[in-house]
Amino acid sequence: MKKIVVLCIVMTLLAFSGVALANLDDTKSSIAQTYGEYRLVVDTDNQPWAKAEWETKGVQRAKAASYVHYFNRNEIGMQMEVQYESDKQGAFAVLQRFTPNSAIKIKELRTYFPELVSLLDSPKGEYFSTYSEVTRNFQELASPVTLGLVVKLSPALKGDKYYTLIAFNIQDEGRFVNDPKYIDGDTYIREFVVQRVLRTETSEKLYSEWLSIKKFF
């Protein structure tokens, strides 16, 4: 009986990790399984639509820019916005932005987001810090220094054209981070994005603007 229970636990863990090997391999269906159904749609004119309103009227009048999900992790509310490569059924996500209601520490990230562990621990991952712009998809005010992770694996079966990027909008107890030397496991994450990046552009920046940094996750 004990062997059967252990086997069931292992199979459950494997099934969960398989759902989220990389968020950019997800579709609307798999994202709904992990985070629940979307609550809002923001169209390309920046007009928000409630889910029911979108499905009855909005989809006929406008084009979706992003889908907004709300969920809780360890008693902290989270907002996630997802953009897809197209409106087709089964289209893959190209960007996800996560914003917790209160900032969480770097060392806590894997506890709140276990679906990211395979990316955080990927042998193909390179952590970096930079003063240059990494993404235009932050919504909150950002520190001069951005923390990032590039995983040199192509998401969503796109050949070798893309890598996966996680960019973190970080703070130091409410203050901006002005120097990479102040980053550690207790640094706070105000928001982060997971998105596709072109392999050619990323490889160049990793050897110039994006400088290697210790892994704190």
N, C-alpha and C positions, 0 to 999 in steps of 0.2 A: 504493500500500500504506500509506504514511504517513497519507494522508487517512482511510483505512478505520480504522486504529488509533485515530487521534484521535477519530473519530466514535464508535467503540465506547466509549472512555473517557468522553466527554461523556454518552452515553446511560446509562452505568452510574451516573455521578454524579447525573444527573437522576432516575434510578429510585430511588437511595438517598434523595435528598432528598424525593422524593414519599412515601416510606414514612413519613417522620417530619416532615411539615410542622408538626404539632402533636401531641404525645403523646396528647392527649385526643380525637383523631380515631381512635385505635387501638382495635382489638378484640383478643380473646384470640389470634386467628390472626396478626394483623400484629405483635403484641408478641412472640409466639413466634419469628417470623421474625427479629426484631431482637435479642432477648435470650436466645433458647433457651426450651425448655419450662420451665414452673414446676416447682419441686422440692417445695414445701410448700403446704398450704392451712391458713389459720388460720380456724376457724369463729367464729360469733357468740358462742360461750362461751369464746373465746380458747384453744381446744384446737387444737394443731397436728396435721396429718395429712400423712404422706408421700404423694407423688403416687399411687403404686399403691394404697395403702390408702384414699385418698380416693375414687378412681374405682371401687373395688370395694365399699366399705362406707360411707365417710363421707358421700358424696353422698346416700345413702338415709336417713341418720340426722340430718344437721345441715345448716345453711345456711352457705355460704361468706361470710366477711367480707373476706378478702384472699388473693391468690395471691402466693407468694414466689418470686422468680427470683434465681439467682446467676450472675454472669458476671465476666469479667476485662477490664480496659481498661488498656493500657500497664503491664502487670504489677501492677496494683492490683486486688484483689478488690472486687467491688461486690455489694450486696444491693439488690434493688428489690421493693417490695410494691405490688401493684395492686388497686384496688377498682373494680368495675364497676357500672353503673347497674342491672343485673339479672342473673339467671342465664340469660337467653335467649341463644341462639346469635346472634352478631353484636352483642351489647350493647357499648356504648362504655365506655372507661375514664372514671372520674370523678376518680380520684386516683392518683398514682404517688409513692412516696417512695423516694429514692435515698440509700443510705448507703455510702460508700466505707470500706474497712477502715482507711485512714489519710486524714486530711483533705487536700484538694487546694486549691490557690490559685485565687482568682477568675480570674486571668488564664490559668489552665490549663483552665478548664471546657470551652471549645469544643474543646480537643484531646481530652479524655476523652469528651465527649458531643457529637460533631458533629451528632447528630440534633436538638440543641437550637438550632442556629445560626439557623434561620429564626425562632425565637421571640426569641432574644437580639438579633437585628438587625432585628426587625420595625419598620417605620415607625409601626405602631400601638402600640408598646410604650412604657411609662412606668416608669422606674426610681424607686424611692423607698426611704426608710428611716423607721423609726418605733419609738417606745417602746411602742406599743400592741400587743396581740395580733393577729397576722396570720392564724395558723392554729393549730388544736389538734392538728395531726398530726405535730409533731416528737416524736421518741422520746428524743433525747439532751437533756441540760441545755442550755438556750438562753441566749444573751447578752441583756442588757436591750434591745439594739438589734437589730432584724431588718431585713435587706435584702430587697427584693422587686422583682418586675417584673410589671406588669399589661399584658397584651396585649389590646387592645380589639377582639378578633375573637371571634365566637361559635364555640366548638368543636363538632364533631360535629353540624353542621346543626341546631342547637337554636334557630334564629331569633336574636332579640336579647336573650334572657333572661340569658345567661351571658357572662362574659369568662374568659380563661385567666390564672391566677395562678401565678407561681413564687416561692416563699418560701425564703430561704436562712438556715439556722442557721449563723451565722458566729462565728469565733474569731480572736484575734490571737495567734498562736504559742502556743496552748494557754490563753490568758487570754480572759476574756469581753470583748466589745466594749461599752464603756459610753458611747461618744459617736460619732455618725456621722462626725465629722471624722477619726477614726482608720481609716476604711474606705478601702482602695485595692486595687490589683491583687494585692498580696501578702497580703491578708487571706485566711484559710483558711475553706473551706466544710466543715463537719462533716457536714451532710446537707442535702437540699433536697427540697421537694415541688412537684409540678405538680398543680393542682387547679382545678376549676370554682369561680367566685365569681359571685354575683348582680350583675348589671350595676348595679342601682339602689344597692345598698349600697356597691359599690366606687367608683362615681362620687362619692358623698358623701365617702367617706374620703380620696380623692385630693386633695380640696380642704380637708381639715381635719387628720386624724391622720397621713396618709401624705404625707410631704414629699419633693419631688423631689430626686434626687441624681444626680451625674455617673455616666455609664456606665463601668464599669471592666472589662467583659468583652471 
